């Protein structure tokens, strides 16, 4: 039993050491994608998934969505994701008064803080 326990602990420590040495992104790396656009009573909501592909937890991630018609900004919305751990996903929503399907929708993360 002691030998099996030793190999389990050694394996876990080896994995953690390997991950720490080979970490590609020691900062948050937030990727945004649109899940759906839904009609609601007062307009529309764009459901968004934020994925942190980086190696550091991000707090207070500001997500911005813009509706554009060519170079013209039609409408802007933003939300904050309070806590986005490394290698995780969170869902959020952006509210718009106009139909996002009728315009070009641009998403981008604006900033974060280290918790």
Biopython code that builds the backbone (N, CA, C, O; Angstrom):
import numpy as np
from Bio.PDB.StructureBuilder import StructureBuilder

atoms = [
    (1, "UNK", "N", (0.820, -1.182, 0.000)),
    (1, "UNK", "CA", (0.000, 0.000, 0.000)),
    (1, "UNK", "C", (0.866, 1.247, 0.000)),
    (1, "UNK", "O", (0.544, 2.237, -0.658)),
    (2, "UNK", "N", (1.967, 1.197, 0.741)),
    (2, "UNK", "CA", (2.857, 2.360, 0.793)),
    (2, "UNK", "C", (3.441, 2.667, -0.575)),
    (2, "UNK", "O", (3.581, 3.833, -0.945)),
    (3, "UNK", "N", (3.787, 1.616, -1.334)),
    (3, "UNK", "CA", (4.342, 1.806, -2.676)),
    (3, "UNK", "C", (3.335, 2.422, -3.624)),
    (3, "UNK", "O", (3.681, 3.299, -4.415)),
    (4, "UNK", "N", (2.082, 1.968, -3.553)),
    (4, "UNK", "CA", (1.028, 2.527, -4.412)),
    (4, "UNK", "C", (0.798, 3.997, -4.067)),
    (4, "UNK", "O", (0.665, 4.833, -4.961)),
    (5, "UNK", "N", (0.752, 4.311, -2.780)),
    (5, "UNK", "CA", (0.580, 5.696, -2.342)),
    (5, "UNK", "C", (1.729, 6.575, -2.812)),
    (5, "UNK", "O", (1.520, 7.712, -3.235)),
    (6, "UNK", "N", (2.965, 6.030, -2.733)),
    (6, "UNK", "CA", (4.131, 6.782, -3.189)),
    (6, "UNK", "C", (4.015, 7.117, -4.671)),
    (6, "UNK", "O", (4.278, 8.253, -5.064)),
    (7, "UNK", "N", (3.624, 6.147, -5.504)),
    (7, "UNK", "CA", (3.518, 6.388, -6.941)),
    (7, "UNK", "C", (2.402, 7.383, -7.281)),
    (7, "UNK", "O", (2.540, 8.172, -8.215)),
    (8, "UNK", "N", (1.312, 7.348, -6.535)),
    (8, "UNK", "CA", (0.224, 8.314, -6.765)),
    (8, "UNK", "C", (0.693, 9.726, -6.426)),
    (8, "UNK", "O", (0.486, 10.655, -7.208)),
    (9, "UNK", "N", (1.325, 9.891, -5.260)),
    (9, "UNK", "CA", (1.808, 11.216, -4.852)),
    (9, "UNK", "C", (2.898, 11.698, -5.815)),
    (9, "UNK", "O", (2.899, 12.865, -6.207)),
    (10, "UNK", "N", (3.811, 10.827, -6.194)),
    (10, "UNK", "CA", (4.879, 11.208, -7.125)),
    (10, "UNK", "C", (4.299, 11.602, -8.481)),
    (10, "UNK", "O", (4.778, 12.548, -9.107)),
    (11, "UNK", "N", (3.280, 10.890, -8.938)),
    (11, "UNK", "CA", (2.650, 11.220, -10.215)),
    (11, "UNK", "C", (1.981, 12.582, -10.189)),
    (11, "UNK", "O", (2.119, 13.368, -11.126)),
    (12, "UNK", "N", (1.252, 12.861, -9.108)),
    (12, "UNK", "CA", (0.578, 14.159, -8.980)),
    (12, "UNK", "C", (1.608, 15.285, -8.912)),
    (12, "UNK", "O", (1.451, 16.300, -9.592)),
    (13, "UNK", "N", (2.645, 15.126, -8.113)),
    (13, "UNK", "CA", (3.687, 16.146, -8.017)),
    (13, "UNK", "C", (4.397, 16.342, -9.353)),
    (13, "UNK", "O", (4.702, 17.472, -9.734)),
    (14, "UNK", "N", (4.660, 15.255, -10.059)),
    (14, "UNK", "CA", (5.285, 15.355, -11.380)),
    (14, "UNK", "C", (4.403, 16.117, -12.360)),
    (14, "UNK", "O", (4.891, 16.946, -13.127)),
    (15, "UNK", "N", (3.104, 15.834, -12.333)),
    (15, "UNK", "CA", (2.174, 16.542, -13.219)),
    (15, "UNK", "C", (2.144, 18.028, -12.894)),
    (15, "UNK", "O", (2.195, 18.856, -13.803)),
    (16, "UNK", "N", (2.063, 18.381, -11.613)),
    (16, "UNK", "CA", (2.036, 19.786, -11.219)),
    (16, "UNK", "C", (3.323, 20.503, -11.610)),
    (16, "UNK", "O", (3.280, 21.644, -12.068)),
    (17, "UNK", "N", (4.448, 19.857, -11.436)),
    (17, "UNK", "CA", (5.734, 20.439, -11.829)),
    (17, "UNK", "C", (5.801, 20.633, -13.340)),
    (17, "UNK", "O", (6.244, 21.681, -13.810)),
    (18, "UNK", "N", (5.371, 19.643, -14.098)),
    (18, "UNK", "CA", (5.358, 19.741, -15.564)),
    (18, "UNK", "C", (4.463, 20.893, -16.023)),
    (18, "UNK", "O", (4.844, 21.656, -16.911)),
    (19, "UNK", "N", (3.281, 21.020, -15.426)),
    (19, "UNK", "CA", (2.354, 22.096, -15.786)),
    (19, "UNK", "C", (2.955, 23.461, -15.470)),
    (19, "UNK", "O", (2.829, 24.391, -16.267)),
    (20, "UNK", "N", (3.606, 23.589, -14.319)),
    (20, "UNK", "CA", (4.205, 24.864, -13.936)),
    (20, "UNK", "C", (5.340, 25.261, -14.870)),
    (20, "UNK", "O", (5.478, 26.436, -15.209)),
    (21, "UNK", "N", (6.140, 24.313, -15.284)),
    (21, "UNK", "CA", (7.288, 24.597, -16.161)),
    (21, "UNK", "C", (6.839, 24.912, -17.577)),
    (21, "UNK", "O", (7.407, 25.797, -18.216)),
    (22, "UNK", "N", (5.846, 24.219, -18.077)),
    (22, "UNK", "CA", (5.423, 24.365, -19.470)),
    (22, "UNK", "C", (4.223, 25.272, -19.661)),
    (22, "UNK", "O", (3.552, 25.191, -20.690)),
    (23, "UNK", "N", (3.937, 26.128, -18.705)),
    (23, "UNK", "CA", (2.789, 27.031, -18.807)),
    (23, "UNK", "C", (3.030, 28.041, -19.919)),
    (23, "UNK", "O", (3.985, 28.815, -19.870)),
    (24, "UNK", "N", (2.145, 28.028, -20.935)),
    (24, "UNK", "CA", (2.291, 28.921, -22.088)),
    (24, "UNK", "C", (1.805, 30.335, -21.787)),
    (24, "UNK", "O", (2.411, 31.303, -22.245)),
    (25, "UNK", "N", (0.744, 30.465, -21.040)),
    (25, "UNK", "CA", (0.130, 31.762, -20.802)),
    (25, "UNK", "C", (0.037, 32.031, -19.300)),
    (25, "UNK", "O", (-0.946, 31.640, -18.671)),
    (26, "UNK", "N", (1.047, 32.695, -18.709)),
    (26, "UNK", "CA", (0.978, 32.961, -17.274)),
    (26, "UNK", "C", (0.060, 34.136, -16.922)),
    (26, "UNK", "O", (0.082, 34.622, -15.792)),
    (27, "UNK", "N", (-0.745, 34.591, -17.882)),
    (27, "UNK", "CA", (-1.718, 35.640, -17.657)),
    (27, "UNK", "C", (-3.074, 35.148, -18.165)),
    (27, "UNK", "O", (-3.133, 34.157, -18.893)),
    (28, "UNK", "N", (-4.161, 35.823, -17.794)),
    (28, "UNK", "CA", (-5.457, 35.425, -18.345)),
    (28, "UNK", "C", (-5.481, 35.617, -19.865)),
    (28, "UNK", "O", (-4.917, 36.580, -20.384)),
    (29, "UNK", "N", (-6.125, 34.713, -20.555)),
    (29, "UNK", "CA", (-6.291, 34.787, -22.008)),
    (29, "UNK", "C", (-7.763, 34.491, -22.289)),
    (29, "UNK", "O", (-8.153, 33.333, -22.439)),
    (30, "UNK", "N", (-8.578, 35.552, -22.359)),
    (30, "UNK", "CA", (-10.033, 35.410, -22.426)),
    (30, "UNK", "C", (-10.508, 35.392, -23.878)),
    (30, "UNK", "O", (-10.231, 36.306, -24.655)),
    (31, "UNK", "N", (-11.228, 34.328, -24.218)),
    (31, "UNK", "CA", (-11.835, 34.175, -25.541)),
    (31, "UNK", "C", (-13.341, 34.247, -25.365)),
    (31, "UNK", "O", (-13.893, 33.631, -24.453)),
    (32, "UNK", "N", (-14.014, 35.002, -26.241)),
    (32, "UNK", "CA", (-15.465, 35.176, -26.149)),
    (32, "UNK", "C", (-16.153, 34.566, -27.354)),
    (32, "UNK", "O", (-15.662, 34.662, -28.478)),
    (33, "UNK", "N", (-17.297, 33.936, -27.112)),
    (33, "UNK", "CA", (-18.085, 33.376, -28.207)),
    (33, "UNK", "C", (-19.575, 33.582, -27.917)),
    (33, "UNK", "O", (-20.009, 33.597, -26.765)),
    (34, "UNK", "N", (-20.344, 33.741, -29.003)),
    (34, "UNK", "CA", (-21.793, 33.944, -28.888)),
    (34, "UNK", "C", (-22.482, 32.584, -28.843)),
    (34, "UNK", "O", (-22.256, 31.740, -29.711)),
    (35, "UNK", "N", (-23.315, 32.376, -27.839)),
    (35, "UNK", "CA", (-24.092, 31.145, -27.729)),
    (35, "UNK", "C", (-25.435, 31.286, -28.429)),
    (35, "UNK", "O", (-25.850, 30.397, -29.173)),
    (36, "UNK", "N", (-26.121, 32.414, -28.189)),
    (36, "UNK", "CA", (-27.441, 32.615, -28.785)),
    (36, "UNK", "C", (-27.846, 34.072, -28.667)),
    (36, "UNK", "O", (-27.293, 34.833, -27.874)),
    (37, "UNK", "N", (-28.826, 34.437, -29.478)),
    (37, "UNK", "CA", (-29.466, 35.751, -29.406)),
    (37, "UNK", "C", (-30.952, 35.499, -29.156)),
    (37, "UNK", "O", (-31.616, 34.823, -29.941)),
    (38, "UNK", "N", (-31.463, 36.047, -28.060)),
    (38, "UNK", "CA", (-32.856, 35.792, -27.675)),
    (38, "UNK", "C", (-33.643, 37.092, -27.596)),
    (38, "UNK", "O", (-33.140, 38.111, -27.125)),
    (39, "UNK", "N", (-34.882, 37.040, -28.063)),
    (39, "UNK", "CA", (-35.809, 38.170, -27.939)),
    (39, "UNK", "C", (-36.384, 38.140, -26.538)),
    (39, "UNK", "O", (-36.860, 37.101, -26.081)),
    (40, "UNK", "N", (-36.341, 39.275, -25.853)),
    (40, "UNK", "CA", (-36.928, 39.389, -24.527)),
    (40, "UNK", "C", (-37.919, 40.557, -24.540)),
    (40, "UNK", "O", (-38.044, 41.257, -25.545)),
    (41, "UNK", "N", (-38.607, 40.758, -23.443)),
    (41, "UNK", "CA", (-39.660, 41.773, -23.371)),
    (41, "UNK", "C", (-39.173, 43.165, -23.769)),
    (41, "UNK", "O", (-39.862, 43.870, -24.507)),
    (42, "UNK", "N", (-37.994, 43.569, -23.291)),
    (42, "UNK", "CA", (-37.501, 44.927, -23.535)),
    (42, "UNK", "C", (-36.406, 45.005, -24.586)),
    (42, "UNK", "O", (-35.664, 45.986, -24.617)),
    (43, "UNK", "N", (-36.282, 44.016, -25.435)),
    (43, "UNK", "CA", (-35.246, 44.052, -26.462)),
    (43, "UNK", "C", (-34.684, 42.676, -26.744)),
    (43, "UNK", "O", (-35.421, 41.740, -27.054)),
    (44, "UNK", "N", (-33.375, 42.564, -26.633)),
    (44, "UNK", "CA", (-32.668, 41.327, -26.968)),
    (44, "UNK", "C", (-31.558, 41.074, -25.950)),
    (44, "UNK", "O", (-31.023, 42.006, -25.350)),
    (45, "UNK", "N", (-31.228, 39.816, -25.771)),
    (45, "UNK", "CA", (-30.071, 39.444, -24.962)),
    (45, "UNK", "C", (-29.187, 38.522, -25.795)),
    (45, "UNK", "O", (-29.658, 37.576, -26.426)),
    (46, "UNK", "N", (-27.892, 38.829, -25.778)),
    (46, "UNK", "CA", (-26.895, 37.994, -26.445)),
    (46, "UNK", "C", (-26.223, 37.174, -25.355)),
    (46, "UNK", "O", (-25.563, 37.723, -24.473)),
    (47, "UNK", "N", (-26.395, 35.853, -25.419)),
    (47, "UNK", "CA", (-25.755, 34.952, -24.445)),
    (47, "UNK", "C", (-24.340, 34.674, -24.915)),
    (47, "UNK", "O", (-24.126, 34.257, -26.054)),
    (48, "UNK", "N", (-23.373, 34.905, -24.036)),
    (48, "UNK", "CA", (-21.952, 34.833, -24.359)),
    (48, "UNK", "C", (-21.268, 33.844, -23.425)),
    (48, "UNK", "O", (-21.606, 33.757, -22.245)),
    (49, "UNK", "N", (-20.307, 33.100, -23.958)),
    (49, "UNK", "CA", (-19.432, 32.272, -23.129)),
    (49, "UNK", "C", (-18.035, 32.863, -23.144)),
    (49, "UNK", "O", (-17.461, 33.102, -24.206)),
    (50, "UNK", "N", (-17.490, 33.099, -21.951)),
    (50, "UNK", "CA", (-16.115, 33.574, -21.798)),
    (50, "UNK", "C", (-15.268, 32.395, -21.347)),
    (50, "UNK", "O", (-15.577, 31.745, -20.349)),
    (51, "UNK", "N", (-14.201, 32.122, -22.083)),
    (51, "UNK", "CA", (-13.292, 31.023, -21.764)),
    (51, "UNK", "C", (-11.923, 31.600, -21.432)),
    (51, "UNK", "O", (-11.344, 32.329, -22.238)),
    (52, "UNK", "N", (-11.406, 31.282, -20.258)),
    (52, "UNK", "CA", (-10.064, 31.724, -19.875)),
    (52, "UNK", "C", (-9.082, 30.612, -20.238)),
    (52, "UNK", "O", (-8.977, 29.610, -19.531)),
    (53, "UNK", "N", (-8.369, 30.797, -21.337)),
    (53, "UNK", "CA", (-7.404, 29.802, -21.790)),
    (53, "UNK", "C", (-6.017, 30.050, -21.220)),
    (53, "UNK", "O", (-5.073, 29.328, -21.540)),
    (54, "UNK", "N", (-5.888, 31.069, -20.376)),
    (54, "UNK", "CA", (-4.604, 31.404, -19.782)),
    (54, "UNK", "C", (-4.346, 30.667, -18.493)),
    (54, "UNK", "O", (-5.153, 29.849, -18.051)),
    (55, "UNK", "N", (-3.210, 30.965, -17.895)),
    (55, "UNK", "CA", (-2.776, 30.266, -16.697)),
    (55, "UNK", "C", (-3.012, 31.022, -15.410)),
    (55, "UNK", "O", (-2.517, 30.611, -14.360)),
    (56, "UNK", "N", (-3.761, 32.127, -15.457)),
    (56, "UNK", "CA", (-3.998, 32.925, -14.260)),
    (56, "UNK", "C", (-5.479, 33.262, -14.159)),
    (56, "UNK", "O", (-6.123, 33.543, -15.169)),
    (57, "UNK", "N", (-6.018, 33.236, -12.950)),
    (57, "UNK", "CA", (-7.411, 33.594, -12.722)),
    (57, "UNK", "C", (-7.611, 35.083, -12.984)),
    (57, "UNK", "O", (-6.769, 35.908, -12.628)),
    (58, "UNK", "N", (-8.738, 35.412, -13.613)),
    (58, "UNK", "CA", (-9.084, 36.806, -13.885)),
    (58, "UNK", "C", (-10.307, 37.192, -13.071)),
    (58, "UNK", "O", (-11.278, 36.438, -13.012)),
    (59, "UNK", "N", (-10.268, 38.340, -12.456)),
    (59, "UNK", "CA", (-11.406, 38.865, -11.717)),
    (59, "UNK", "C", (-11.911, 40.123, -12.398)),
    (59, "UNK", "O", (-11.142, 40.834, -13.046)),
    (60, "UNK", "N", (-13.189, 40.398, -12.257)),
    (60, "UNK", "CA", (-13.749, 41.621, -12.813)),
    (60, "UNK", "C", (-13.546, 41.761, -14.305)),
    (60, "UNK", "O", (-13.233, 42.853, -14.781)),
    (61, "UNK", "N", (-13.715, 40.682, -15.058)),
    (61, "UNK", "CA", (-13.508, 40.726, -16.515)),
    (61, "UNK", "C", (-14.628, 41.547, -17.149)),
    (61, "UNK", "O", (-15.802, 41.195, -17.034)),
    (62, "UNK", "N", (-14.270, 42.623, -17.807)),
    (62, "UNK", "CA", (-15.243, 43.475, -18.483)),
    (62, "UNK", "C", (-15.398, 42.971, -19.914)),
    (62, "UNK", "O", (-14.429, 42.890, -20.668)),
    (63, "UNK", "N", (-16.637, 42.633, -20.272)),
    (63, "UNK", "CA", (-16.955, 42.124, -21.605)),
    (63, "UNK", "C", (-17.771, 43.186, -22.326)),
    (63, "UNK", "O", (-18.791, 43.645, -21.814)),
    (64, "UNK", "N", (-17.325, 43.574, -23.509)),
    (64, "UNK", "CA", (-18.011, 44.592, -24.301)),
    (64, "UNK", "C", (-18.574, 43.973, -25.571)),
    (64, "UNK", "O", (-17.929, 43.157, -26.229)),
    (65, "UNK", "N", (-19.790, 44.380, -25.894)),
    (65, "UNK", "CA", (-20.405, 43.994, -27.152)),
    (65, "UNK", "C", (-20.842, 45.241, -27.898)),
    (65, "UNK", "O", (-21.420, 46.156, -27.312)),
    (66, "UNK", "N", (-20.565, 45.272, -29.190)),
    (66, "UNK", "CA", (-20.957, 46.406, -30.021)),
    (66, "UNK", "C", (-21.753, 45.912, -31.213)),
    (66, "UNK", "O", (-21.424, 44.891, -31.816)),
    (67, "UNK", "N", (-22.801, 46.645, -31.546)),
    (67, "UNK", "CA", (-23.529, 46.422, -32.782)),
    (67, "UNK", "C", (-23.055, 47.494, -33.756)),
    (67, "UNK", "O", (-23.102, 48.687, -33.454)),
    (68, "UNK", "N", (-22.601, 47.059, -34.920)),
    (68, "UNK", "CA", (-22.058, 47.990, -35.906)),
    (68, "UNK", "C", (-22.749, 47.813, -37.247)),
    (68, "UNK", "O", (-23.150, 46.714, -37.632)),
    (69, "UNK", "N", (-22.872, 48.931, -37.938)),
    (69, "UNK", "CA", (-23.356, 48.944, -39.320)),
    (69, "UNK", "C", (-22.247, 49.610, -40.119)),
    (69, "UNK", "O", (-22.176, 50.836, -40.203)),
    (70, "UNK", "N", (-21.372, 48.779, -40.712)),
    (70, "UNK", "CA", (-20.164, 49.310, -41.333)),
    (70, "UNK", "C", (-19.256, 49.871, -40.253)),
    (70, "UNK", "O", (-18.943, 49.183, -39.281)),
    (71, "UNK", "N", (-18.833, 51.117, -40.418)),
    (71, "UNK", "CA", (-17.966, 51.764, -39.427)),
    (71, "UNK", "C", (-18.773, 52.446, -38.331)),
    (71, "UNK", "O", (-18.203, 52.891, -37.335)),
    (72, "UNK", "N", (-20.085, 52.535, -38.497)),
    (72, "UNK", "CA", (-20.945, 53.244, -37.542)),
    (72, "UNK", "C", (-21.292, 52.364, -36.343)),
    (72, "UNK", "O", (-21.742, 51.229, -36.501)),
    (73, "UNK", "N", (-21.077, 52.904, -35.145)),
    (73, "UNK", "CA", (-21.483, 52.228, -33.915)),
    (73, "UNK", "C", (-22.971, 52.479, -33.699)),
    (73, "UNK", "O", (-23.394, 53.628, -33.570)),
    (74, "UNK", "N", (-23.769, 51.409, -33.660)),
    (74, "UNK", "CA", (-25.214, 51.514, -33.495)),
    (74, "UNK", "C", (-25.598, 51.437, -32.023)),
    (74, "UNK", "O", (-26.416, 52.222, -31.543)),
    (75, "UNK", "N", (-24.995, 50.475, -31.303)),
    (75, "UNK", "CA", (-25.324, 50.283, -29.891)),
    (75, "UNK", "C", (-24.179, 49.546, -29.211)),
    (75, "UNK", "O", (-23.458, 48.768, -29.836)),
    (76, "UNK", "N", (-24.028, 49.812, -27.909)),
    (76, "UNK", "CA", (-22.946, 49.201, -27.129)),
    (76, "UNK", "C", (-23.523, 48.684, -25.816)),
    (76, "UNK", "O", (-24.417, 49.300, -25.235)),
    (77, "UNK", "N", (-22.999, 47.536, -25.350)),
    (77, "UNK", "CA", (-23.409, 46.974, -24.073)),
    (77, "UNK", "C", (-22.187, 46.338, -23.421)),
    (77, "UNK", "O", (-21.261, 45.902, -24.104)),
    (78, "UNK", "N", (-22.196, 46.290, -22.094)),
    (78, "UNK", "CA", (-21.099, 45.607, -21.403)),
    (78, "UNK", "C", (-21.605, 44.943, -20.141)),
    (78, "UNK", "O", (-22.643, 45.305, -19.587)),
    (79, "UNK", "N", (-20.837, 43.958, -19.705)),
    (79, "UNK", "CA", (-21.117, 43.260, -18.458)),
    (79, "UNK", "C", (-19.785, 42.917, -17.803)),
    (79, "UNK", "O", (-18.727, 43.026, -18.423)),
    (80, "UNK", "N", (-19.853, 42.506, -16.552)),
    (80, "UNK", "CA", (-18.650, 42.143, -15.799)),
    (80, "UNK", "C", (-18.791, 40.716, -15.309)),
    (80, "UNK", "O", (-19.810, 40.350, -14.724)),
    (81, "UNK", "N", (-17.764, 39.909, -15.548)),
    (81, "UNK", "CA", (-17.690, 38.562, -15.000)),
    (81, "UNK", "C", (-16.760, 38.648, -13.794)),
    (81, "UNK", "O", (-15.557, 38.870, -13.935)),
    (82, "UNK", "N", (-17.333, 38.471, -12.612)),
    (82, "UNK", "CA", (-16.602, 38.710, -11.370)),
    (82, "UNK", "C", (-15.400, 37.795, -11.165)),
    (82, "UNK", "O", (-14.381, 38.232, -10.630)),
    (83, "UNK", "N", (-15.501, 36.526, -11.584)),
    (83, "UNK", "CA", (-14.439, 35.560, -11.284)),
    (83, "UNK", "C", (-14.355, 34.552, -12.422)),
    (83, "UNK", "O", (-15.321, 33.836, -12.684)),
    (84, "UNK", "N", (-13.215, 34.487, -13.101)),
    (84, "UNK", "CA", (-13.014, 33.563, -14.215)),
    (84, "UNK", "C", (-11.696, 32.817, -14.010)),
    (84, "UNK", "O", (-10.640, 33.288, -14.432)),
    (85, "UNK", "N", (-11.763, 31.639, -13.355)),
    (85, "UNK", "CA", (-10.547, 30.885, -13.079)),
    (85, "UNK", "C", (-9.833, 30.436, -14.351)),
    (85, "UNK", "O", (-10.429, 30.369, -15.426)),
    (86, "UNK", "N", (-8.568, 30.137, -14.207)),
    (86, "UNK", "CA", (-7.768, 29.601, -15.307)),
    (86, "UNK", "C", (-8.401, 28.327, -15.844)),
    (86, "UNK", "O", (-8.857, 27.480, -15.077)),
    (87, "UNK", "N", (-8.427, 28.197, -17.164)),
    (87, "UNK", "CA", (-8.943, 27.002, -17.848)),
    (87, "UNK", "C", (-10.418, 26.735, -17.519)),
    (87, "UNK", "O", (-10.824, 25.585, -17.350)),
    (88, "UNK", "N", (-11.204, 27.795, -17.432)),
    (88, "UNK", "CA", (-12.622, 27.623, -17.121)),
    (88, "UNK", "C", (-13.486, 28.442, -18.073)),
    (88, "UNK", "O", (-12.984, 29.230, -18.875)),
    (89, "UNK", "N", (-14.814, 28.235, -17.964)),
    (89, "UNK", "CA", (-15.790, 28.945, -18.784)),
    (89, "UNK", "C", (-16.868, 29.524, -17.887)),
    (89, "UNK", "O", (-17.232, 28.929, -16.872)),
    (90, "UNK", "N", (-17.376, 30.684, -18.266)),
    (90, "UNK", "CA", (-18.511, 31.296, -17.593)),
    (90, "UNK", "C", (-19.431, 31.868, -18.666)),
    (90, "UNK", "O", (-18.975, 32.310, -19.721)),
    (91, "UNK", "N", (-20.738, 31.855, -18.382)),
    (91, "UNK", "CA", (-21.717, 32.427, -19.309)),
    (91, "UNK", "C", (-22.193, 33.765, -18.781)),
    (91, "UNK", "O", (-22.281, 33.975, -17.571)),
    (92, "UNK", "N", (-22.498, 34.666, -19.703)),
    (92, "UNK", "CA", (-22.989, 35.996, -19.352)),
    (92, "UNK", "C", (-23.948, 36.447, -20.439)),
    (92, "UNK", "O", (-24.111, 35.775, -21.458)),
    (93, "UNK", "N", (-24.579, 37.586, -20.216)),
    (93, "UNK", "CA", (-25.519, 38.125, -21.195)),
    (93, "UNK", "C", (-25.306, 39.606, -21.406)),
    (93, "UNK", "O", (-24.979, 40.337, -20.472)),
    (94, "UNK", "N", (-25.493, 40.046, -22.641)),
    (94, "UNK", "CA", (-25.431, 41.458, -23.013)),
    (94, "UNK", "C", (-26.804, 41.872, -23.519)),
    (94, "UNK", "O", (-27.374, 41.214, -24.390)),
    (95, "UNK", "N", (-27.336, 42.961, -22.975)),
    (95, "UNK", "CA", (-28.655, 43.439, -23.374)),
    (95, "UNK", "C", (-28.539, 44.505, -24.461)),
    (95, "UNK", "O", (-27.687, 45.390, -24.392)),
    (96, "UNK", "N", (-29.403, 44.406, -25.456)),
    (96, "UNK", "CA", (-29.483, 45.391, -26.536)),
    (96, "UNK", "C", (-30.942, 45.726, -26.785)),
    (96, "UNK", "O", (-31.820, 44.883, -26.601)),
    (97, "UNK", "N", (-31.200, 46.962, -27.204)),
    (97, "UNK", "CA", (-32.569, 47.344, -27.563)),
    (97, "UNK", "C", (-32.862, 47.009, -29.022)),
    (97, "UNK", "O", (-34.022, 46.847, -29.401)),
    (98, "UNK", "N", (-31.818, 46.905, -29.840)),
    (98, "UNK", "CA", (-31.984, 46.569, -31.263)),
    (98, "UNK", "C", (-31.605, 45.113, -31.503)),
    (98, "UNK", "O", (-30.878, 44.510, -30.713)),
    (99, "UNK", "N", (-32.103, 44.561, -32.594)),
    (99, "UNK", "CA", (-31.869, 43.158, -32.932)),
    (99, "UNK", "C", (-30.426, 42.938, -33.380)),
    (99, "UNK", "O", (-30.045, 43.433, -34.440)),
    (100, "UNK", "N", (-29.615, 42.218, -32.614)),
    (100, "UNK", "CA", (-28.226, 41.972, -32.990)),
    (100, "UNK", "C", (-28.070, 41.196, -34.299)),
    (100, "UNK", "O", (-27.020, 41.263, -34.937)),
    (101, "UNK", "N", (-29.103, 40.464, -34.698)),
    (101, "UNK", "CA", (-29.034, 39.716, -35.951)),
    (101, "UNK", "C", (-29.039, 40.630, -37.176)),
    (101, "UNK", "O", (-28.682, 40.198, -38.272)),
    (102, "UNK", "N", (-29.438, 41.885, -36.998)),
    (102, "UNK", "CA", (-29.512, 42.832, -38.114)),
    (102, "UNK", "C", (-28.221, 43.633, -38.293)),
    (102, "UNK", "O", (-28.107, 44.430, -39.224)),
    (103, "UNK", "N", (-27.250, 43.422, -37.401)),
    (103, "UNK", "CA", (-26.013, 44.195, -37.425)),
    (103, "UNK", "C", (-24.809, 43.274, -37.261)),
    (103, "UNK", "O", (-24.950, 42.077, -37.009)),
    (104, "UNK", "N", (-23.634, 43.852, -37.408)),
    (104, "UNK", "CA", (-22.402, 43.121, -37.114)),
    (104, "UNK", "C", (-22.164, 43.213, -35.611)),
    (104, "UNK", "O", (-22.104, 44.310, -35.057)),
    (105, "UNK", "N", (-22.030, 42.070, -34.955)),
    (105, "UNK", "CA", (-21.800, 42.021, -33.518)),
    (105, "UNK", "C", (-20.320, 41.779, -33.255)),
    (105, "UNK", "O", (-19.750, 40.789, -33.714)),
    (106, "UNK", "N", (-19.701, 42.698, -32.508)),
    (106, "UNK", "CA", (-18.291, 42.556, -32.143)),
    (106, "UNK", "C", (-18.193, 42.405, -30.634)),
    (106, "UNK", "O", (-18.762, 43.197, -29.883)),
    (107, "UNK", "N", (-17.472, 41.387, -30.199)),
    (107, "UNK", "CA", (-17.232, 41.136, -28.779)),
    (107, "UNK", "C", (-15.751, 41.288, -28.478)),
    (107, "UNK", "O", (-14.897, 40.942, -29.294)),
    (108, "UNK", "N", (-15.457, 41.817, -27.284)),
    (108, "UNK", "CA", (-14.061, 41.849, -26.849)),
    (108, "UNK", "C", (-13.986, 42.016, -25.340)),
    (108, "UNK", "O", (-14.833, 42.676, -24.737)),
    (109, "UNK", "N", (-12.966, 41.412, -24.731)),
    (109, "UNK", "CA", (-12.737, 41.663, -23.315)),
    (109, "UNK", "C", (-11.994, 42.993, -23.178)),
    (109, "UNK", "O", (-11.033, 43.246, -23.904)),
    (110, "UNK", "N", (-12.435, 43.833, -22.259)),
    (110, "UNK", "CA", (-11.808, 45.150, -22.080)),
    (110, "UNK", "C", (-10.731, 45.164, -21.004)),
    (110, "UNK", "O", (-9.785, 45.947, -21.086)),
    (111, "UNK", "N", (-10.861, 44.311, -20.001)),
    (111, "UNK", "CA", (-9.876, 44.317, -18.927)),
    (111, "UNK", "C", (-10.217, 43.323, -17.846)),
    (111, "UNK", "O", (-11.279, 42.702, -17.866)),
    (112, "UNK", "N", (-9.299, 43.176, -16.894)),
    (112, "UNK", "CA", (-9.466, 42.258, -15.773)),
    (112, "UNK", "C", (-8.633, 42.763, -14.609)),
    (112, "UNK", "O", (-7.840, 43.693, -14.751)),
    (113, "UNK", "N", (-8.824, 42.143, -13.465)),
    (113, "UNK", "CA", (-7.961, 42.398, -12.314)),
    (113, "UNK", "C", (-7.544, 41.065, -11.727)),
    (113, "UNK", "O", (-8.245, 40.064, -11.874)),
    (114, "UNK", "N", (-6.412, 41.056, -11.067)),
    (114, "UNK", "CA", (-5.965, 39.831, -10.408)),
    (114, "UNK", "C", (-6.634, 39.752, -9.038)),
    (114, "UNK", "O", (-6.514, 40.665, -8.222)),
    (115, "UNK", "N", (-7.348, 38.638, -8.797)),
    (115, "UNK", "CA", (-8.060, 38.525, -7.511)),
    (115, "UNK", "C", (-7.118, 38.323, -6.327)),
    (115, "UNK", "O", (-7.572, 38.212, -5.188)),
]
sb = StructureBuilder()
sb.init_structure("model")
sb.init_model(0)
sb.init_chain("A")
sb.init_seg("    ")
for serial, (resi, resn, name, xyz) in enumerate(atoms, 1):
    if name == "N":
        sb.init_residue(resn, " ", resi, " ")
    sb.init_atom(name, np.array(xyz, "f"), 0.0, 1.0, " ", f" {name:<3s}", serial, name[0])
structure = sb.get_structure()
